[in-house]
Amino acid sequence: MILGIGSDIAETTRIRQAIERHGQPFLRRVLGAAEQKQCAQYGPVRLAEFVAGRFAAKEALAKAVGCGLAKLSMASVSLMVTDDGLHVMWEARSALQRLGARDRLHVSISHTEQIAFATAIWERL
């Protein structure tokens, strides 16, 4: 049964400007530790696309589970690509900790040089 659906769009240019203005503090606020490590060697264009995609995905997750970004805590959530697709991992301080053992999160991210779009679905088996 689907319990929630969320989607979000992030402008890559605005994310690039935030990275240029605020640097590492912005990245630490948006990205989980695993994501920070993954993108450490990206150039400015790829970094902005990556961060915009993660920003949109985390906003979509917050909407899907109905908690809002303040309770989600973006930095406590990481979206990592595995053999099974995009996998959502979270720390205890995230609102996602309330999900049960039968709950599944599904996330899809798409981006261009201008925008990133993400959709999230909260499902209970």
N, C-alpha and C positions, 0 to 999 in steps of 0.2 A: 504494500500500500504506500502510495506517495503521500508524504506528510507536508512537504514544502518544496517550492520552486523559487529560485531567485536568478536574476540576471543583472549584469552591469556593463557599462561601457566606460573606458578610461581613455583620455586623449594622450597619446604618446608624447606629444610636444610638451604638455603641461607636466608630465612625469619627468621628462628630460630636464626641464627648467628647475623643477624641485630638486633633482639630483645635483644640478650645477650650483644651485643656491645653498643647499643644506648638506650635501655630500653624505658622508657616512651616517650621521645621526638620522637622516631621512631613511636611508637603506635599512638601518637597524630597527626603525619603527615599522617598516612595511614588511621586511623579509624575515623569515625564520632563520635559524643558524645554518641549517643545511642549504637553504637557498642562497644565503650570503656567500657560503663557500663555493657553491656552484657557479655563481656569476662573477667571482672575483677577477677573472681574467678577461671578461667581456669588454669590447670597445664601447664607446658612448652610444652608438646607434643600437647595437644588440642589447646593451644594458637597459636602455630606456624601454625597448620592446618587452624585454623579460619582466621588468618591474611593473610596467603598465598591465601586462597580462596577469601577474600575481595580484596586483591591487584589485583589478576587476573581479578576479576569481574569489578573493576573500570577501569582497563586498557582496558578491552573489551568494556565497556561503552564509554570510550573516543574514541576508534576506531569506534564504531558504529555511534556516532554522529559527528565524524570527527573534534574533537576539540583538541585532545592531552591531556596528563596528566597535563601539566602546567596550562591550562585553566580550566580543570575539577575541580581541587583542591580536592584531595582525601578526606581530612578531612571534606569537606562540603557536602559529600554524605554518606548516610547510607543505607545499605541493611538489611532489617529486615524481618524475617519470620512472616507472618500473616496467618489468616485462608484462605486467597486467594492465598497463596504462598509467594514467595520472592518479597518484595515490595521495590522499590527504592524511597528514600526521599532525598531532597536536599535543601540547603540554598541558599539565593539569590546570594551569591558570586560564585556559581558554574556555569559553562557554560551550565548546563542543564536548567537554568532558561529561555533560549530562546525557549524551547519546548512549543508548543501550547497546547490548551485545548484538541484537538483531537489526540495528540501524546501519544503513549504508549511505555514504555520500558519493555522489557522482558529479564530476566537474569536467567541463570542456572549455578550453581557451582557444581563441583565434585572434590573430593580430596582423596589422599591416604597419607601415611606417607611421601612419597617422592615428590609428585607434587600436584598442584591444577590447575584445568582447568576451564575456564569460557567462556560462550558465551553470547553475548548481541544482542538484536534486537531492532531497533528503527522503530516503526510502526506508521503510520498516518491513523486514521479511516475515 
